[in-house]
């Protein structure tokens, strides 16, 4: 049987995964920083903090450009670094929100190498640093996207009641690392046979479907695209069904993964929802007809 170059690469990847463990498939960090502050025209402050094991972690703080309403603590997805993912949230500074975005270990200017347990430590350390630096009593909303959604769920589930944020946005996340691994490997005939043995080697210790049931007394907003090619929206439905109220599920028709916030209408919906927090609204009612972007 003749294999093409991409097929040979997949076979090699499977062999590497057998040797090194499948967790590595979830983390694709990059050290290359792109000039997003100049491109999107925002100012930021570089901040560093120390994770529980002493690893130095890098973050950006984007101050609100108008009267501050609160802080978004953003946990990004599995690839690249914060200089790429900030594109999803920088626009909120013009709505009165500070944005804090961290890079997990191994990403960007953060030291170390990532794994499930370590990135949870990093998220917790970043959140504690935010609490310590917060000079006001304004809301903190934790927003996790893709892999970051899983990290956000586990982070929130681990917090004592006094440290809970005022809400969590669970954006384009998976319900179980085993399930998403199985689904991803099942898409190719080369990896189809390996979907079960490889997926079952993944730890369930940080599985979002187990952690979500531990969260109570705070609003949970689930956002997903029905046309997400990487993580099916059924994952969001599963997590939503498991979650305790108050909760809302917003489903977009946007094409692609992590692309919902490229749409100005969806930015407006989220801005309206944040201005009405902690009351959650169905997506079709998120903005009243008389509200405009300038009003939010």
C-alpha positions as CSV (number, residue, x, y, z in Angstrom):
1,X,0.0,0.0,0.0
2,X,1.4,3.4,-1.0
3,X,0.9,6.3,1.4
4,X,1.0,9.9,0.5
5,X,3.3,12.3,2.4
6,X,0.4,13.6,4.6
7,X,-0.6,10.0,5.3
8,X,2.9,9.1,6.3
9,X,3.0,12.1,8.6
10,X,-0.2,10.9,10.3
11,X,1.2,7.4,10.8
12,X,4.4,9.0,12.3
13,X,2.2,11.1,14.6
14,X,0.3,8.1,15.8
15,X,3.6,6.3,16.6
16,X,4.9,9.4,18.5
17,X,1.6,9.5,20.4
18,X,2.0,5.9,21.5
19,X,5.4,6.7,22.8
20,X,4.8,10.1,24.4
21,X,1.2,10.0,25.5
22,X,-1.8,11.6,23.9
23,X,-1.9,14.7,26.1
24,X,0.6,16.3,23.7
25,X,-2.0,16.3,21.0
26,X,-4.0,18.9,22.9
27,X,-1.2,21.5,23.1
28,X,0.3,23.3,20.1
29,X,2.1,26.3,21.6
30,X,4.1,28.9,19.7
31,X,6.8,31.2,20.9
32,X,6.4,33.6,18.0
33,X,4.6,36.8,19.1
34,X,2.6,38.8,16.5
35,X,2.1,42.6,16.7
36,X,-1.6,42.4,17.6
37,X,-1.5,45.6,19.7
38,X,-0.4,47.6,16.7
39,X,-2.7,45.8,14.3
40,X,-5.8,46.2,16.4
41,X,-4.7,49.5,18.0
42,X,-4.9,48.8,21.7
43,X,-2.5,49.3,24.6
44,X,-1.5,46.5,27.0
45,X,0.7,46.0,30.0
46,X,3.0,42.9,30.2
47,X,2.6,41.1,33.6
48,X,4.3,38.1,34.9
49,X,3.3,35.8,37.8
50,X,4.5,32.6,39.3
51,X,2.6,29.3,39.1
52,X,2.4,26.9,42.0
53,X,5.5,25.0,41.0
54,X,7.6,28.1,40.4
55,X,7.1,28.4,36.6
56,X,7.0,32.0,35.4
57,X,3.8,32.8,33.4
58,X,3.3,35.7,31.1
59,X,0.1,37.7,30.7
60,X,-1.3,40.8,29.1
61,X,-3.6,43.3,30.8
62,X,-5.6,45.5,28.5
63,X,-7.2,48.4,30.4
64,X,-10.7,49.6,29.5
65,X,-10.8,52.6,27.3
66,X,-13.9,54.1,28.9
67,X,-15.5,53.9,32.4
68,X,-14.7,50.4,33.7
69,X,-17.5,47.9,34.1
70,X,-15.5,44.9,35.2
71,X,-12.7,42.5,34.1
72,X,-12.7,39.6,31.6
73,X,-10.2,36.8,32.6
74,X,-9.6,35.1,29.2
75,X,-8.3,31.5,28.8
76,X,-7.4,30.8,25.2
77,X,-7.4,27.7,23.1
78,X,-4.7,25.1,22.5
79,X,-2.6,26.7,19.7
80,X,-0.3,29.6,19.1
81,X,-0.3,32.1,22.1
82,X,-2.0,35.1,23.6
83,X,-0.8,37.5,20.9
84,X,-3.1,35.6,18.4
85,X,-6.0,34.9,20.7
86,X,-6.4,38.4,21.9
87,X,-8.2,39.1,18.6
88,X,-11.3,37.5,20.2
89,X,-11.5,39.9,23.1
90,X,-9.6,43.1,22.6
91,X,-12.8,44.9,21.4
92,X,-14.3,44.6,24.8
93,X,-12.0,47.3,26.1
94,X,-14.1,49.8,24.1
95,X,-17.2,48.6,26.0
96,X,-15.7,49.3,29.4
97,X,-14.1,46.0,30.2
98,X,-10.5,45.3,31.3
99,X,-9.2,42.2,29.7
100,X,-6.6,39.9,31.3
101,X,-5.3,37.1,29.0
102,X,-2.6,34.6,30.1
103,X,-0.3,32.3,28.3
104,X,-0.1,28.8,29.7
105,X,3.4,27.4,30.3
106,X,5.2,26.7,27.1
107,X,3.2,29.3,25.2
108,X,4.7,32.7,24.1
109,X,6.9,34.1,26.8
110,X,5.8,31.7,29.5
111,X,8.4,29.1,30.7
112,X,7.9,25.4,31.0
113,X,6.0,22.7,29.0
114,X,2.2,22.2,29.1
115,X,0.1,19.3,30.3
116,X,-3.4,19.1,31.7
117,X,-2.5,19.4,35.3
118,X,0.1,22.2,34.8
119,X,-2.1,24.5,32.8
120,X,-4.8,24.3,35.4
121,X,-2.1,25.4,37.9
122,X,-1.3,28.3,35.6
123,X,-4.9,29.4,35.3
124,X,-5.4,29.3,39.0
125,X,-2.3,31.3,39.7
126,X,-3.3,33.9,37.1
127,X,-6.8,34.1,38.6
128,X,-5.4,34.5,42.1
129,X,-3.0,37.2,40.9
130,X,-6.0,39.0,39.4
131,X,-7.9,38.9,42.6
132,X,-4.9,40.2,44.5
133,X,-4.5,43.1,42.1
134,X,-8.2,44.0,41.8
135,X,-8.7,47.4,43.5
136,X,-12.4,47.5,43.0
137,X,-15.5,45.3,43.6
138,X,-16.5,45.3,39.9
139,X,-17.4,41.9,38.3
140,X,-14.9,39.4,37.1
141,X,-16.1,37.2,34.3
142,X,-14.0,34.1,33.4
143,X,-14.2,33.4,29.6
144,X,-12.7,30.1,28.3
145,X,-12.5,29.3,24.6
146,X,-12.0,25.9,23.1
147,X,-9.3,24.2,25.3
148,X,-9.6,27.2,27.5
149,X,-13.3,26.4,28.1
150,X,-12.3,23.2,29.8
151,X,-9.6,25.0,31.8
152,X,-12.2,27.6,32.9
153,X,-14.7,25.0,34.0
154,X,-12.1,23.2,36.1
155,X,-10.8,26.4,37.5
156,X,-14.2,27.6,38.6
157,X,-15.1,24.2,40.1
158,X,-12.0,24.3,42.2
159,X,-12.5,27.7,43.8
160,X,-13.9,28.4,47.3
161,X,-17.2,30.2,47.3
162,X,-15.6,33.5,48.3
163,X,-13.3,33.6,45.3
164,X,-15.9,32.7,42.7
165,X,-16.2,34.9,39.6
166,X,-19.4,36.7,38.8
167,X,-19.9,34.4,35.8
168,X,-18.3,32.1,33.3
169,X,-18.5,32.1,29.5
170,X,-17.9,28.6,28.0
171,X,-17.1,29.2,24.4
172,X,-16.6,26.5,21.8
173,X,-15.5,23.9,24.3
174,X,-15.5,20.1,24.4
175,X,-17.4,18.1,27.0
176,X,-14.7,15.4,27.4
177,X,-11.1,15.1,26.2
178,X,-11.6,11.4,25.5
179,X,-14.7,12.1,23.4
180,X,-13.1,14.9,21.3
181,X,-10.0,12.7,20.8
182,X,-12.1,9.8,19.6
183,X,-14.1,12.1,17.3
184,X,-11.0,13.7,15.8
185,X,-9.2,10.4,15.2
186,X,-12.4,8.9,13.7
187,X,-12.4,11.5,10.9
188,X,-9.5,9.9,9.0
189,X,-9.3,6.3,7.7
190,X,-5.7,6.1,8.8
191,X,-6.4,7.0,12.4
192,X,-9.9,5.5,12.7
193,X,-8.6,2.2,14.1
194,X,-6.7,4.0,16.8
195,X,-9.6,6.2,18.0
196,X,-10.5,4.0,21.0
197,X,-7.1,2.9,22.3
198,X,-5.6,6.4,22.0
199,X,-8.6,8.2,23.4
200,X,-8.8,5.9,26.4
201,X,-5.2,6.7,27.3
202,X,-6.4,10.3,28.1
203,X,-6.9,11.2,31.7
204,X,-10.4,12.0,32.8
205,X,-9.2,14.0,35.9
206,X,-9.9,17.3,34.2
207,X,-12.9,16.3,32.1
208,X,-15.3,19.2,31.8
209,X,-18.4,17.0,32.0
210,X,-17.3,15.9,35.5
211,X,-16.3,19.4,36.7
212,X,-19.3,21.3,35.4
213,X,-21.7,19.6,37.9
214,X,-19.6,21.1,40.8
215,X,-20.3,24.7,39.8
216,X,-23.2,26.4,41.4
217,X,-24.6,29.8,42.3
218,X,-23.0,31.7,39.3
219,X,-24.3,32.4,35.8
220,X,-23.0,30.1,33.0
221,X,-23.2,31.3,29.4
222,X,-22.5,28.6,26.8
223,X,-21.7,29.7,23.3
224,X,-21.0,27.5,20.3
225,X,-21.4,27.4,16.5
226,X,-23.6,24.8,14.9
227,X,-21.0,24.9,12.0
228,X,-17.9,24.3,14.1
229,X,-15.8,21.8,12.1
230,X,-13.5,20.9,15.1
231,X,-15.8,20.6,18.1
232,X,-19.4,19.6,17.5
233,X,-22.0,21.8,19.1
234,X,-23.4,18.6,20.8
235,X,-20.5,19.1,23.3
236,X,-22.0,22.4,24.4
237,X,-25.4,20.9,24.6
238,X,-24.0,18.1,26.9
239,X,-22.3,20.6,29.2
240,X,-25.4,22.8,29.2
241,X,-27.6,19.9,30.3
242,X,-25.2,19.0,33.1
243,X,-24.8,22.5,34.4
244,X,-26.8,24.0,37.2
245,X,-28.9,27.1,36.7
246,X,-28.7,30.0,36.0
247,X,-27.5,29.2,32.5
248,X,-28.1,30.0,28.9
249,X,-27.0,28.3,25.6
250,X,-26.3,30.5,22.6
251,X,-25.9,28.7,19.2
252,X,-24.4,30.6,16.3
253,X,-24.5,29.7,12.6
254,X,-21.0,31.2,12.0
255,X,-18.7,29.0,10.0
256,X,-15.4,27.8,11.6
257,X,-13.9,27.2,15.0
258,X,-13.4,30.2,17.3
259,X,-14.8,32.6,14.7
260,X,-18.1,33.7,16.3
261,X,-16.6,37.0,17.5
262,X,-15.6,38.0,14.0
263,X,-19.3,38.9,13.5
264,X,-20.1,42.4,14.7
265,X,-23.7,41.4,15.5
266,X,-22.5,38.7,17.9
267,X,-20.1,41.1,19.5
268,X,-23.0,43.4,20.1
269,X,-25.1,40.6,21.6
270,X,-22.3,39.7,24.1
271,X,-21.7,43.4,25.0
272,X,-25.5,43.7,25.8
273,X,-25.4,40.5,27.8
274,X,-22.4,41.7,29.8
275,X,-24.1,45.0,30.5
276,X,-27.1,43.1,31.9
277,X,-25.1,40.6,33.9
278,X,-25.9,38.6,36.1
279,X,-29.3,38.2,34.3
280,X,-28.8,35.8,31.4
281,X,-30.9,36.2,28.3
282,X,-31.6,34.0,25.3
283,X,-29.5,35.1,22.3
284,X,-32.4,36.5,20.4
285,X,-33.2,38.8,23.3
286,X,-29.7,39.8,24.2
287,X,-30.1,43.3,22.8
288,X,-33.3,45.3,22.9
289,X,-34.2,46.9,19.6
290,X,-33.5,50.4,20.8
291,X,-30.0,49.5,22.0
292,X,-27.0,50.2,19.7
293,X,-23.3,49.4,19.9
294,X,-22.7,52.9,21.3
295,X,-25.2,52.3,24.1
296,X,-23.5,49.1,25.3
